[in-house]
């Protein structure tokens, strides 16, 4: 049923009646079905809902935003075909990737061939968006390679009185592999002892073999960096095997609810999006939009997509009519977006930095004494430099 709903929704997006010459046209290739769709559908649905809200108020600069979404199922060949169609047939002035990192290379190649800016929304930020940035690649997603591991390892070190024996777990996809390899080197530099690395296929039918090898290495901490399914199932398998150490992983869209489901004080998540327990005014707005649009995912899943909507609106407000990829690129190279508390500060892009100028991290876990999810580290900044 979910796949039918998604397929109909995407077809509806493609059938949007506004002609291209009367709208700012944006193309999306996204993992709307497939094993990792739970990471990407909750990004695209609120992004589309925000765009619909903007259009209902008259659009941007008196013009509508036209969002064309194509499903790639997380498969590189489909993503490549989607990108080519969006760029050559639909003539989009901005291309968005919201899918697995295995789709990046072919989509980047198509965007470069067309000389159209490529925006990663809900997909992990590639290192090419860091300074000195690739001229065409941009990213607003909460997580970003290398900086995430720096923040995570700093937290582990701050919480560890004893020597750290560190295990690593990840899905066997390019950026997750690269991040764990980087973290292994950084851990050694911080005086920690890496004891085991395990990479599970996307998806693994059973995580027990990977969890067993990790447990047998006797780590007191495990760091996982992957799509949520790999992170949490590896942890749960290790607990079933009797491992009682601490496990830290990335705070994906569903982490706020998952922490409450798992109820394990030794399971930590680190991230850069505020939890809805903060009850911010902008979060009340997200709740209202989700209710009005009848979005199927819990509201706690929707922050990333809403941020994507804020970014797109800001980009096109600064793009003169008629739009061209060059004009969009110029707007993106001098962007500053007020995220209204959804993160620790604004999202700012410059000509040389297409990630953000400063990244803020928080850490949460389950507190059994309070019977709730609690914040154990408040916004901690990392400067994003060359």
C-alpha positions in Angstrom: 0.0 0.0 0.0 2.8 2.5 0.9 4.4 1.9 -2.5 1.1 2.6 -4.3 0.7 5.8 -2.3 4.2 6.9 -3.2 3.8 6.0 -6.8 0.6 8.0 -7.1 2.1 11.0 -5.3 5.1 11.0 -7.6 2.9 10.8 -10.7 0.9 13.7 -9.4 4.0 15.7 -9.0 5.0 15.0 -12.6 1.5 16.0 -13.8 1.7 19.4 -12.2 0.0 21.7 -14.8 2.2 24.8 -14.4 4.3 25.1 -17.6 8.0 25.3 -17.1 8.3 28.8 -18.5 5.9 30.1 -15.8 7.7 28.4 -12.9 11.0 27.8 -11.2 11.5 24.1 -12.1 13.3 21.8 -9.6 14.1 18.2 -10.2 14.5 15.5 -7.6 15.9 11.9 -7.8 15.1 10.2 -4.5 15.0 6.8 -2.9 11.2 6.7 -2.6 11.0 2.9 -2.6 13.6 0.3 -1.8 15.4 -0.7 1.4 16.4 2.8 2.5 13.1 4.6 1.5 12.3 5.2 5.2 15.2 7.7 5.2 14.1 9.6 2.2 10.3 9.6 1.8 10.1 11.6 5.1 12.4 14.2 3.5 10.6 14.5 0.2 7.0 14.6 1.6 7.5 17.6 3.9 9.7 19.3 1.3 6.9 19.0 -1.2 4.4 20.1 1.5 6.4 23.2 2.2 6.7 24.0 -1.5 2.9 23.6 -1.8 2.5 26.0 1.1 4.7 28.6 -0.6 2.8 28.2 -3.8 -0.5 28.6 -2.0 0.7 32.0 -0.9 1.6 33.2 -4.4 4.9 31.4 -4.9 8.3 33.2 -5.0 8.7 36.5 -6.7 5.2 36.0 -8.1 6.1 32.7 -9.7 5.3 29.1 -8.6 7.9 26.5 -7.7 7.5 23.3 -9.7 8.9 20.2 -8.0 9.4 17.1 -10.2 10.1 14.0 -8.2 11.4 10.7 -9.7 12.0 7.5 -7.7 15.4 5.8 -8.1 14.9 3.1 -5.3 18.5 3.9 -4.2 19.9 2.3 -7.4 22.7 4.1 -9.3 21.4 3.3 -12.8 17.9 4.6 -12.0 19.3 7.7 -10.4 21.5 8.4 -13.5 18.5 7.9 -15.8 16.4 10.2 -13.6 19.0 12.9 -13.6 19.4 12.8 -17.4 15.7 13.1 -17.9 15.3 15.9 -15.5 18.2 17.9 -17.0 17.6 17.2 -20.7 13.8 16.9 -20.9 12.4 18.8 -18.0 15.1 21.5 -18.2 15.4 21.9 -14.4 17.5 24.8 -13.1 18.2 22.9 -9.8 18.7 19.2 -9.4 18.2 17.5 -6.0 19.6 14.2 -4.8 17.9 12.5 -1.8 19.1 8.9 -2.0 21.9 6.5 -1.1 25.5 7.6 -1.6 25.9 4.9 -4.2 23.8 7.1 -6.5 26.0 10.1 -6.2 28.7 9.5 -8.8 26.3 9.1 -11.8 24.1 12.0 -10.7 27.1 14.3 -10.2 28.4 13.4 -13.6 25.0 14.3 -15.2 24.8 17.6 -13.3 28.4 18.5 -14.4 27.6 17.7 -18.0 24.6 20.0 -17.9 26.4 22.6 -15.7 23.4 22.7 -13.3 23.8 23.0 -9.5 23.2 19.8 -7.5 21.7 20.0 -4.0 21.9 17.1 -1.6 18.8 17.3 0.7 18.3 14.4 3.1 21.3 12.5 1.6 24.6 12.6 3.5 26.7 15.6 2.5 29.7 14.6 0.3 33.1 16.0 1.1 33.0 17.9 -2.2 30.6 20.4 -0.5 33.2 21.2 2.1 35.7 24.1 1.5 37.1 24.4 -1.1 33.8 23.3 -2.5 33.1 21.8 -5.9 31.5 24.6 -7.9 28.2 22.8 -8.4 27.6 20.7 -5.3 25.7 21.9 -2.2 24.2 20.3 0.9 21.9 21.2 3.8 21.5 17.7 5.3 22.1 17.5 9.0 25.0 15.0 8.7 28.3 15.6 7.0 31.3 13.4 6.5 34.3 13.8 8.7 32.8 16.5 10.9 30.3 14.0 12.3 33.0 11.6 13.3 35.1 14.5 14.9 32.1 15.4 17.0 31.3 11.8 17.9 34.8 10.9 18.9 35.1 14.1 21.0 32.0 13.1 22.9 33.2 9.5 23.5 36.5 10.8 24.8 34.8 13.3 27.1 32.6 10.5 28.6 35.3 7.9 29.1 37.4 7.6 32.2 38.9 4.3 31.1 40.8 3.5 27.9 38.5 3.3 25.0 38.2 0.1 23.0 36.2 1.2 20.0 34.3 -1.0 17.5 32.8 0.3 14.2 29.7 -0.7 12.3 28.4 0.6 9.0 26.4 -0.4 5.9 28.6 -1.3 2.9 27.9 1.9 0.9 30.6 4.4 -0.2 30.2 7.3 2.2 29.5 5.1 5.3 32.7 3.1 4.5 34.7 6.2 4.0 33.4 7.8 7.3 34.3 4.7 9.4 37.7 4.5 7.8 38.3 8.1 8.6 37.0 7.7 12.2 39.3 4.8 12.7 42.3 7.0 12.0 41.0 9.8 14.1 40.3 7.4 17.0 44.0 6.3 17.0 45.1 9.9 17.0 42.9 10.5 20.1 44.5 7.6 22.0 41.6 5.2 21.4 42.1 1.5 20.4 40.1 0.4 17.4 39.3 -3.3 17.9 36.9 -4.3 15.0 35.1 -2.9 11.9 32.0 -4.5 10.4 30.3 -3.6 7.2 26.9 -5.1 6.5 25.2 -5.3 3.0 22.3 -3.0 2.1 20.2 -4.6 3.6 21.4 -7.5 5.6 18.8 -10.2 6.4 20.4 -10.9 9.7 22.8 -8.7 11.6 23.9 -11.3 14.1 27.1 -12.3 12.3 28.3 -8.7 12.3 27.2 -8.1 15.8 29.0 -11.3 16.9 32.3 -10.3 15.5 32.0 -6.9 17.1 31.1 -8.4 20.5 33.9 -10.9 20.4 36.4 -8.0 20.0 35.2 -6.7 23.4 34.7 -3.0 22.7 33.4 -0.7 25.5 32.1 1.7 22.8 30.8 1.1 19.3 30.4 3.9 16.7 28.0 3.3 13.9 27.4 5.6 10.9 24.9 4.4 8.3 21.2 4.4 7.4 19.2 3.8 10.5 18.3 0.2 9.8 21.9 -0.9 9.9 22.7 1.2 12.9 19.9 0.0 15.2 19.7 -3.6 14.1 23.4 -4.1 14.7 23.0 -2.6 18.2 19.9 -4.7 19.0 21.8 -7.8 17.8 24.7 -7.0 20.1 22.4 -6.6 23.1 20.8 -10.0 22.4 24.3 -11.5 22.4 24.9 -10.0 25.9 27.1 -7.1 25.1 26.7 -4.3 27.7 28.9 -1.5 26.4 27.9 2.0 25.1 26.9 2.5 21.4 26.7 5.8 19.6 25.2 6.5 16.2 23.8 9.1 14.0 20.4 10.8 14.9 18.4 10.0 11.8 14.9 11.3 11.2 13.3 8.6 13.4 15.8 8.7 16.3 13.6 10.7 18.7 10.9 8.0 18.6 13.4 5.2 18.4 15.2 6.2 21.6 11.8 6.1 23.3 11.1 2.6 21.8 14.5 1.1 22.7 14.7 2.5 26.2 18.4 1.7 26.6 20.6 4.2 28.5 23.6 2.8 26.7 22.3 3.7 23.3 23.3 7.3 22.3 22.6 9.4 19.2 24.4 12.5 18.0 22.9 14.9 15.6 22.3 18.5 14.5 18.5 18.8 14.2 16.5 19.9 17.3 14.1 17.3 18.8 10.4 18.1 18.9 10.6 17.9 22.7 11.9 21.5 22.4 8.4 22.6 21.3 9.7 25.5 19.2 7.3 27.8 17.2 8.7 26.5 14.0 8.0 23.0 15.1 4.3 24.0 15.8 4.3 25.2 12.2 5.6 21.9 11.0 2.9 20.1 13.0 0.2 22.3 11.3 1.5 21.7 7.8 1.8 17.9 8.4 -1.8 17.8 9.7 -3.1 19.9 6.8 -1.3 17.8 4.2 -2.1 14.6 6.0 1.5 13.4 6.0 1.8 9.8 7.0 5.1 9.9 8.9 5.4 11.1 12.5 6.0 14.8 12.8 9.4 14.1 14.4 10.6 12.7 11.1 9.9 15.9 9.1 12.6 18.4 10.1 15.0 17.6 7.3 12.5 18.0 4.5 11.2 21.2 6.0 14.7 22.6 6.1 15.0 21.7 2.5 11.9 23.7 1.7 13.3 26.7 3.6 16.5 26.5 1.6 14.7 26.2 -1.8 12.5 29.1 -1.0 15.5 31.2 0.0 17.4 30.2 -3.1 14.7 31.2 -5.5 13.9 34.4 -3.7 17.4 35.4 -4.6 17.1 34.2 -8.2 16.0 36.8 -10.7 13.4 35.9 -13.4 13.8 34.3 -15.8 15.8 31.6 -14.0 18.8 29.9 -15.4 21.2 27.5 -13.7 23.8 30.2 -13.6 21.5 32.6 -11.8 20.5 29.8 -9.3 24.2 29.0 -8.7 24.9 32.7 -8.0 22.1 32.8 -5.4 23.3 29.6 -3.8 26.9 30.9 -3.5 25.7 33.7 -1.1 22.9 32.1 0.8 22.1 32.5 4.5 18.9 30.8 5.9 17.4 31.4 9.3 16.5 27.9 10.5 14.5 29.3 13.5 16.0 27.0 16.1 15.8 23.8 14.1 19.6 23.7 14.3 22.1 25.5 16.5 22.5 28.4 14.0 21.7 29.5 10.5 22.6 27.6 7.3 25.2 29.7 5.4 26.8 28.9 2.1 29.6 30.9 0.4 31.4 30.5 -2.9 34.0 28.3 -1.3 31.8 26.5 1.3 28.7 24.7 0.2 28.2 22.7 3.4 27.8 25.4 6.1 30.2 27.7 8.0 29.5 26.2 11.4 28.0 22.9 12.4 26.4 22.4 15.8 26.0 19.0 17.5 23.8 17.6 20.3 23.7 14.2 22.0 20.7 12.4 23.5 19.9 9.1 25.2 17.2 7.4 27.2 17.2 8.3 30.9 15.7 5.4 32.9 15.3 7.4 36.1 13.3 10.1 34.3 11.6 7.6 31.9 12.2 9.9 28.9 14.7 10.9 26.2 17.1 13.5 27.6 19.8 15.7 26.1 23.2 14.9 27.5 25.2 17.4 25.4 23.8 20.8 24.2 24.8 22.5 20.9 28.5 22.2 20.5 30.0 24.0 17.5 32.6 22.9 15.0 34.0 25.5 12.6 33.9 24.4 9.0 37.2 25.5 7.4 39.5 24.6 4.6 
